[in-house]
Amino acid sequence: MSNIELLEKTLPVAPLKIVAMESCRELGQKVNDYIVSFRENTISEASESSLYVNYRSNNYLVDCCCPRFGTGEAKGVLRETIRGTDLFIMTDVCNYSLTYSVSGHLNHMSPDDHFQDLKRIISAATGKAHRINVIMPFLYESRQHKRTKRESLDCALALQELTDMGVTNIITFDAHDPRVQNSIPLSGFDSFNPPYQFMKALFRAVPDLIPDKDHLMIISPDEGAMHRAVYFSNVLGVDMGMFYKRRDYSTIINGKNPIVAHEFLGDDVQGKDVIIVDDMISSGGSMLDVAKQLKSRNVGRVFVCTTFGLFTDGLEKFDEYYEKGYISKVITTNLTYLPPELYEKPYFVQADMSKFLALIIDSLNHDVTIGAVLNPTDKIHALLEKRARGEKI
């Protein structure tokens, strides 16, 4: 039974409401529009029943804000009722474009600031909403998921804090290490991945890409991304290779052992197009070094697929590597803030996640299985078959 059929046969848990924090208003609006469209085309007969009060609406978004005092302190405000609703709170902790004033000094919002604002909105909703769900595409502090010597376990503490405040479900994407959910074993935690959206965006941007063993290879930039590359290679039926980071463990720079070199393990890549798959581009240094090394092995084109394009050191190096032919395309999602200048770059391709996110919210609101949503294999196979028939993607 398809998800649409399940939705038509299942009552919602409670009336749906979505809080899109200021950090992700644009994504929230797109998600809202998709859900409005979904519900206009389903449950025509039963919609007159009192059980479906407020089921159809032209807007599920809640008006909210987090105004600040002159000291930089803030409060969360919900400007309309959310009593008895199934509340989904969306936030982008990586949106550094937002600012606030502290005693006359301008501050850019950090992930810590965004997380505090999220807790403020949760606090305003607690005891009123029927159920509270948090959608945090980039999981807060996800890179601090394990302890080395005397370090804090920030991600685990953040998850525990949210569940202690009454959050029932936490939805994220491509968690740096999904095992961090072990810190909240009695609560809902789902980490979704965007391989279908990557391939759809890549096929549209590169119509002449040939997804077979003779023309394509999947590359993991390090050992941590192996599981992503293994999935891609299996579902596409192509070979894979990986780089591992050789580090200088006698030195610590910025809290880390510096990378001395990237060493390659895998079959011959000469003449093949390659797709490098990872969860994020932070500064992009490691990813670009891998692309350069692949080019030295005489690969064809280099495509980079990453869920989160953070570009913390700017885009200059990517511009340079594109001009030198080291990279052809960079595919990333709209789950986090992207700098406006990125949209003008010839190598940039966006994988839109708004429809996927809307389907997740709609499914959870009906408490139906999201197994089909979690597993995109059938969708990718259908995409490959559609492309093989020469149909438009």
C-alpha positions in Angstrom: 0.0 0.0 0.0 1.4 3.4 -1.0 1.9 6.3 1.5 -1.0 8.2 -0.2 -3.4 5.3 0.3 -2.3 5.0 3.9 -2.9 8.7 4.5 -6.4 8.4 3.0 -7.3 5.6 5.4 -5.8 7.0 8.6 -6.9 9.8 10.9 -4.3 12.5 11.8 -3.0 12.4 15.4 -4.1 16.0 15.9 -4.6 19.1 13.7 -1.3 19.9 12.0 0.6 23.1 12.7 4.1 24.0 11.6 6.5 26.5 13.3 9.1 27.6 10.8 11.7 29.5 12.8 13.1 32.7 11.2 16.2 30.6 10.3 14.3 28.5 7.8 11.2 30.6 6.8 11.7 30.0 3.0 12.0 26.2 3.4 9.0 26.2 5.8 6.9 28.1 3.3 7.7 25.5 0.5 6.9 22.6 2.9 3.6 24.3 3.8 2.7 24.7 0.2 3.3 21.1 -0.6 1.2 19.9 2.3 -1.6 22.2 1.2 -1.4 20.6 -2.2 -1.3 17.1 -0.8 -4.4 17.6 1.2 -6.4 19.3 -1.5 -6.1 16.1 -3.6 -6.8 13.5 -0.9 -9.7 12.5 1.4 -12.5 14.3 -0.5 -15.4 12.5 1.0 -14.3 12.1 4.6 -13.2 15.8 4.8 -16.7 16.8 5.8 -16.5 14.7 8.9 -15.9 16.4 12.3 -12.9 14.1 12.6 -11.2 16.1 9.9 -11.8 19.6 11.4 -8.9 21.9 10.2 -7.5 19.1 8.1 -7.6 21.1 4.9 -6.2 24.6 5.1 -4.3 27.0 2.9 -1.8 27.6 5.7 -0.4 25.4 8.5 2.3 27.9 9.5 2.2 29.4 13.0 3.1 33.1 13.4 6.0 33.2 15.9 9.0 35.3 16.8 11.9 35.5 19.3 12.3 39.2 20.1 15.4 40.3 22.0 16.1 42.8 24.7 19.0 45.3 24.4 21.2 42.9 26.4 20.8 40.2 23.8 18.4 38.1 26.0 15.3 36.9 24.2 11.9 35.2 24.6 9.9 32.9 22.4 6.4 34.1 21.4 3.6 32.2 19.6 1.2 34.7 18.2 -1.7 32.2 17.7 -3.1 29.2 19.5 -1.5 25.8 19.1 -3.6 24.0 21.7 -4.3 20.4 20.9 -2.2 20.5 17.7 0.5 18.2 16.3 3.2 20.8 16.3 6.3 20.5 14.0 9.1 23.1 14.8 11.6 23.6 12.0 15.0 25.2 12.6 18.2 25.8 10.7 21.0 26.1 13.3 23.5 26.9 10.5 21.9 30.1 9.3 24.6 32.7 10.2 23.0 35.4 8.0 20.6 36.4 10.9 21.8 39.1 13.3 20.9 40.6 16.6 22.2 43.5 18.7 23.9 43.2 22.1 24.4 46.6 23.7 24.7 48.2 20.3 27.1 45.6 18.9 25.9 43.5 15.9 26.1 39.7 16.4 25.6 37.0 13.8 23.6 34.1 15.2 25.5 31.0 15.9 24.2 27.4 16.2 24.1 28.0 20.0 21.8 31.1 19.5 19.5 29.1 17.2 19.3 26.2 19.6 18.4 28.6 22.5 15.6 30.1 20.3 14.3 26.6 19.5 14.1 25.8 23.2 12.2 29.1 23.8 9.6 28.2 21.2 9.3 24.7 22.7 8.9 26.3 26.1 6.1 28.5 24.8 4.3 25.4 23.3 4.8 23.0 26.2 1.5 22.0 27.9 -0.6 23.4 25.0 0.3 21.3 21.9 -0.9 17.7 21.8 2.6 16.6 20.5 5.8 18.5 19.8 8.2 17.4 17.0 11.4 19.0 16.1 12.8 19.1 12.6 16.5 20.0 12.7 18.0 19.1 9.3 21.6 19.8 10.5 21.7 18.2 13.9 23.0 20.6 16.5 26.5 19.7 17.7 26.4 16.5 15.6 30.2 16.6 15.1 30.7 16.5 18.8 29.0 13.1 19.1 31.8 11.3 21.0 34.2 12.1 23.7 38.0 12.1 23.5 39.6 12.5 26.9 38.2 15.5 28.8 35.6 16.7 26.3 31.9 17.6 26.5 29.3 15.4 24.8 27.3 18.3 23.4 25.0 16.4 20.9 23.9 13.8 23.4 23.2 16.5 26.0 21.2 18.6 23.5 19.0 15.6 22.5 18.4 14.8 26.2 17.5 18.4 26.8 14.9 18.4 24.0 13.2 15.2 25.2 13.2 16.5 28.8 11.3 19.5 27.5 8.6 17.3 26.1 9.7 16.8 22.5 8.4 13.4 21.2 10.1 13.1 17.8 13.4 14.5 16.5 13.8 14.5 12.7 17.2 15.2 11.2 19.1 14.5 7.9 22.3 12.6 7.3 23.3 12.7 11.0 27.1 12.8 11.3 26.8 9.7 13.4 23.3 8.4 13.9 24.4 6.3 16.9 24.0 9.5 18.9 20.3 8.6 19.2 21.5 6.1 21.9 21.4 9.0 24.3 17.6 9.1 24.0 16.6 5.4 23.5 12.9 6.0 24.6 12.2 8.8 22.2 11.7 9.1 18.4 14.7 9.9 16.4 14.9 9.6 12.6 17.8 10.5 10.3 16.8 10.7 6.6 19.2 10.7 3.6 18.8 12.4 0.2 20.4 10.0 -2.3 17.3 10.0 -4.5 17.2 13.8 -4.6 20.9 13.9 -5.4 20.6 11.6 -8.4 17.5 13.4 -9.7 19.3 16.8 -9.5 22.4 15.3 -11.0 20.6 13.7 -13.9 18.8 16.9 -14.7 22.0 19.0 -14.5 24.2 16.4 -16.4 22.0 14.7 -19.1 24.9 12.8 -20.6 25.9 11.1 -17.3 26.1 7.3 -17.9 25.4 5.4 -14.6 27.2 2.1 -15.3 30.4 0.3 -14.3 32.3 1.4 -17.4 31.6 5.1 -17.0 30.9 5.9 -13.4 32.5 5.3 -9.9 31.4 6.4 -6.4 34.1 7.8 -4.1 34.1 8.1 -0.3 36.4 11.0 0.7 37.2 9.3 4.0 36.4 6.2 6.1 33.5 8.0 7.9 31.5 8.4 4.6 32.0 4.8 3.6 28.4 3.7 4.3 27.0 6.5 2.0 29.3 5.5 -0.8 28.5 1.8 -0.4 24.8 2.5 -0.7 25.2 4.6 -3.8 27.5 2.1 -5.5 25.1 -0.8 -4.7 21.9 0.9 -5.8 23.5 2.2 -9.0 25.4 -1.0 -9.7 28.8 0.7 -10.1 32.2 0.3 -8.4 33.4 2.4 -5.5 36.7 3.6 -4.0 37.7 5.5 -0.9 40.4 7.8 0.5 41.6 7.6 4.0 43.2 10.5 5.9 46.8 10.0 7.0 47.1 12.2 10.1 50.1 13.5 12.2 49.1 12.2 15.6 52.1 13.9 17.2 50.6 17.4 16.5 47.3 19.1 17.4 46.1 22.1 15.4 42.8 23.7 16.2 41.9 20.8 18.4 42.6 18.2 15.7 45.5 16.1 14.4 46.3 17.6 11.0 45.8 15.7 7.8 49.2 14.9 6.2 47.8 13.2 3.0 44.8 11.5 1.4 45.6 7.9 0.3 43.4 6.1 -2.2 42.0 2.6 -2.0 40.1 1.2 -5.0 40.1 0.1 -8.6 41.4 2.1 -11.5 39.4 5.3 -12.0 41.0 6.5 -15.3 38.5 7.9 -17.8 35.5 7.4 -15.5 33.2 10.1 -14.1 33.2 10.1 -10.3 30.7 11.1 -7.6 32.2 12.1 -4.3 29.6 11.6 -1.5 29.7 13.0 2.0 27.4 14.5 4.6 28.8 18.1 4.5 31.2 20.6 3.1 32.5 22.6 6.0 35.6 24.5 4.8 35.8 22.2 1.8 39.5 21.7 2.0 39.4 17.9 2.3 36.8 17.5 -0.4 38.8 19.7 -2.9 42.0 17.9 -2.1 40.3 14.6 -2.9 39.0 16.1 -6.2 42.4 17.3 -7.1 44.0 13.8 -6.4 41.3 12.1 -8.5 42.1 14.5 -11.4 45.7 13.5 -11.1 44.5 9.9 -11.7 43.0 11.0 -15.0 39.3 10.7 -14.1 36.6 12.2 -16.3 34.4 14.7 -14.5 34.2 15.1 -10.7 30.8 15.6 -9.1 30.4 16.4 -5.4 27.2 15.4 -3.6 26.9 16.7 0.0 23.8 17.1 2.1 25.0 20.3 3.8 27.0 23.0 1.9 28.3 25.1 4.8 31.2 26.7 2.9 32.7 28.2 6.1 35.8 29.5 4.3 33.9 31.0 1.4 33.6 30.0 -2.3 36.9 31.3 -3.7 38.7 27.9 -3.6 35.7 26.2 -5.2 35.7 28.9 -8.0 39.5 28.2 -8.5 39.0 24.5 -8.7 36.1 24.8 -11.1 38.1 27.0 -13.4 41.0 24.5 -13.3 38.7 21.6 -14.1 39.1 19.8 -10.8 35.3 19.8 -10.1 32.4 20.0 -12.5 29.3 20.2 -10.3 28.6 20.6 -6.5 25.2 19.2 -5.6 23.9 20.2 -2.2 20.4 20.5 -0.5 18.4 23.5 0.6 18.1 22.1 4.1 20.5 24.8 5.5 21.3 28.4 4.6 23.2 28.8 1.4 25.0 32.1 0.6 23.2 34.1 -2.2 26.3 34.2 -4.4 26.4 30.4 -4.5 23.2 30.4 -6.7 25.1 32.3 -9.4 28.0 29.8 -9.6 28.1 27.6 -12.8 29.0 24.5 -10.8 26.2 24.7 -8.2 23.2 22.4 -8.4 20.5 22.4 -5.7 18.7 19.3 -4.6 15.3 20.5 -3.4 14.2 18.7 -0.2 11.0 20.6 0.5 8.6 18.0 -1.0 10.4 15.1 0.7 10.2 17.0 4.1 6.5 17.7 3.5 5.9 14.0 2.9 7.7 13.2 6.2 5.6 15.7 8.2 2.3 14.5 6.6 3.1 10.8 7.3 4.1 11.5 10.9 1.0 13.6 11.4 -1.1 10.5 10.4 1.2 8.1 12.4 1.7 5.9 9.4 4.8 4.0 8.5 7.7 6.0 7.0 9.6 2.9 5.9 9.1 3.7 2.2 10.3 7.3 2.9 13.4 6.0 4.7 14.3 3.7 1.9 14.7 5.5 -1.5 16.0 2.4 -3.3 12.9 1.8 -5.3 12.6 5.5 -6.3 16.2 5.5 -7.5 15.6 2.3 -9.6 12.5 3.9 -11.1 14.5 7.0 -11.9 17.2 4.9 -13.6 14.5 3.0 -15.7 12.8 6.3 -16.6 16.1 7.7 -17.8 17.0 4.5 -19.7 13.7 5.0 -21.6 14.7 8.5 -22.5 11.9 10.1 -20.5 12.2 13.5 -19.0 13.2 13.5 -15.3 
